[in-house]
Amino acid sequence: MNESLLRELVPAVIGILVRRGADFAAAEDAVQDALVEAVRVWPDGPPRDPKGWLVTVAWRKFLDAARADTSRRHREVRVEGEPESGPAEVVDDTLRLYFLCAHPSLTPASAVALTLRAVGGLTTRQIAQAYLVPEATMAQRISRAKRTVSGVRFHQPGGVATVLRVLYLVFNEGYSGDVDLAAEAIRLTRQLAAKTHHEEVAGLLALMLLHHARRPARTGPDGSLVPLAEQDRSLWNTRLIAEGVDVLRTALACDRLGEFQAQAAIAALHADARTVEETDWVQIVEWYDELVRLTGSPVARLNRAVAVGEADGPRAGLAALAVLDPALPRRTAVAAYLHERDGDPVTAARLYAEAARSAPSLPERDHLTRQAARLNSQLRN
């Protein structure tokens, strides 16, 4: 098989798909899928017209992906904006697909990436942002996963832990507002909780419910981002909070702490505070200590620095922040907040502006830009 020929044909094939009506990103994904198929079948019998073969297969892949996306969106439409409480509905094929894509032949990281792309409907860029890696790196990871499972019989499903990771990332992407998948992720997690008594399934369900309860207050009427400290807590969904706390208590009673339970405990402490001033930051720091111990996650360490700044003062928070990688997403925004609280508006304004330039979403960029403008205005007056 001539790999250099394949690489030369890619731009032309993408161009043909775009002219047929595919958007550029979808055309790239379809051609990538066709290349994986070529790697699998061409050694046994290369086609006489490689370009025509790639166009045909890529177009079929594009149509299959478009149909799958349409089906997924129809499922989302059937899900009400506020997830229903109580027992889950009968399990449908979606959850089964999650398990099948989490195939044992893949590493957990590759299985998660493949499932998010193939079933969750997320773009390669969105998955890369969730993993804190470059988009090109994630594209290679997904391609390797596809090559690994090409020709594999999907009779052996993956593990609960991998499926939980996928559901968690799908929910986070939906919760961010870029793709409305949060309610669908909750629906599937309810189904999984009904099938197993795994304490981390309950922990994840509790975490989703507690975060989703705050969703109505997360943005203003104009779509602007509203930080937790400024949210109108009367808009929080008390029904979902009560259910989330109840699910969490049951999970914690098993005495097998996992990362989702720890995150849910932090969310429950925020939900329990009637005002921001009543937030039990000391307990939140303790739960972040547990979360860091369980995961070593740099994001958990970053959030812990914020909590330390609230519990012990901004200088303590800055000290906790100083040991973290300067390239960590949102680290600059946290530094800006802590410097402002420490009475250094000049540094805070500069850092807010710097953070805005690398913000992962438009609402976050606008929020950080407004923060910088607010402080600069105060400094001029």
Salt bridges, closest charged atoms under 4 A:
ASP29 OD2 - ARG117 NH2 1.85
ASP33 OD1 - LYS146 NZ 2.13
GLU37 OE2 - ARG40 NH2 2.70
ASP64 OD1 - ARG67 NH1 3.14
ASP69 OD1 - ARG72 NH2 2.46
ASP69 OD2 - ARG73 NE 2.86
GLU76 OE2 - ARG72 NH1 2.31
GLU89 OE2 - ARG187 NH1 3.28
ASP92 OD2 - ARG187 NH1 2.95
GLU135 OE1 - ARG125 NE 3.18
ASP180 OD1 - ARG215 NH1 3.32
GLU184 OE2 - ARG75 NE 3.74
GLU184 OE1 - ARG187 NE 2.86
GLU199 OE1 - ARG256 NH2 3.02
GLU243 OE2 - ARG190 NH1 2.61
GLU259 OE2 - ARG165 NH2 2.42
GLU278 OE1 - ARG274 NH2 3.43
ASP289 OD1 - ARG304 NE 2.55
GLU290 OE1 - ARG293 NH2 2.64
GLU310 OE1 - ARG341 NH1 3.35
GLU340 OE2 - ARG374 NH1 2.96
ASP342 OD1 - ARG315 NE 3.08
ASP344 OD2 - HIS339 ND1 3.88
GLU354 OE1 - ARG350 NH1 3.97
GLU364 OE2 - ARG330 NE 2.91
ASP366 OD1 - ARG365 NH2 3.70
